[in-house]
Amino acid sequence: MRANRHYASRTVWTVPLAMVAMMAAAPAQAAQSYQTDYRVSLFGLSIARANFSTNVSDDGAYKVTGDLSSSGLASLFDDTKGKLDVTGQLAKSGPVPISYVVKYRHGKRDKSTSITFANGNVTNTTNVPPINKKKNWVELSPADLQSVADPISGVMISATSLEQVCAQTLHLYDGQTRVDLKLSPAGGARPFSTKGFKGNAITCTAKFVPIAGYQSGRKAIEYLKNSSKISLTFASLGKSAIYSPVQAKIGTQIGTVTVYATRFEKTR
């Protein structure tokens, strides 16, 4: 049970970060701002909330700031609050990260992760406290940190149409673990609506492929790799060529975690 609680806690915080929507139009357009809010639930009960503000400048530079916190019954057993800051630059290929910083308090402990990038490659990672590398640890190699993105920028997909969204492999690095998410189509476009958005969205299935920075043989990782059913639903505001997650479902050993955008809105 202790291992399951630890895994559930990590899922609560990894998933909302990975699902944040950084909706941005092409760099040539004027400065814009967006607000995206998410609810995370397990067995239909709310366990976390995340609120993000995104600002895109005239030259395509973007900044995302966010607040995350446990909620509902989860806050009674696992009180966690955190803040996130991400910066980057929009390119024709999509968002290119520059920095990623997340700071949070888990119980009575303060933790943080900071990553810097140059041209899509990781140049530095700082974790406080340092990562506790256990037996059978799969070490990161320099090649693992090339052409990757943080969990925020990395889930933004540049595509000319909804149909192209699911033909992607996402290369993600959260400061500890490098994973690939191999997307595949799960059907055609379908209507989706929430506060600030009404339009079409597309759902992809995702294959979780751990690359490095994890404990080989750990049950939680093996479950995500071999047994978990994962789906991501993407949508785009206006005529943007960037598609962002509005819903995700991740099968875990203790149940399916659902992340849902309760707000997906352009504010300026």
C-alpha positions, 0 to 999 in steps of 0.5 A: 500500500505504501508503494501505491500511495507514493505512485498515486501521489506522483501521478497526481502531480505529473499528469496535470503538468503534462496536460496543461494547455499552452494554446498559441497561434502562429508567432506572426500574430499579435500578443495573446493570453489564455487561461486553462483550468483542469480538474483531476479525478480518480473514481469520480472524486476530485483529487487535484486542481490546476490553473494556468495562465499563458502569455504569448508576445508579438515575437512568439515568446511564451510564458506559462505560469501555474498553480496546482493543489490537491483537492477533495478527499486527497487533500486530507491524506496528501496535502500538496501545493505547487507553482510552475513557470515555463518559458519558450519560443514558438517556431514553425515546428511548435513550441521550443522550451527555454526553461521549466521550473516547478516548486511544490510542498509535499506534506512538510517537505519543499521540493523543486525541479529546474531545467534549462534548454538550448535549441531543444536540448537539455543543458542543465537539471537541478532537483532539490532534494537530489533524486534518490536513485535506487537499485536497477536505476536506468541512467540518463545518457547525453543522447537521451537529453537531445531533442526533448521538451518539458512536460508543458511544451512537449504536449503541444502539437504543431499540425495543419489539421486534427487528423495529423495530431495523432501521428506524433511521438512526444519526447518528454523529460520532467527533470528525472525521467525521459519517456516517449508517448507514441500517439495513434488515432482512436477515431475521427474528430468529435465535438467537445465543449467546456468553458471558453471553448466549443468545437472539434477535438480528436482523441489519440491513444498513447503508448508509454515508453520509458527511456531512462531516469527510472528504476527498472522493474518497478511495478508502477513503471511496468504497469504504465509500459505494458498494461495501462490504457492511456488516451489524450484528447486535443483541441485548438483555439481559433485558427491556431496550428497548435493543438493542446490537451483538453482531456486525458485518461491514464490507467494506473494500478489503483484506477483510472486518473482523469484530467479534464479541462474545465476552462479552455479560453482565450482572454486577450 
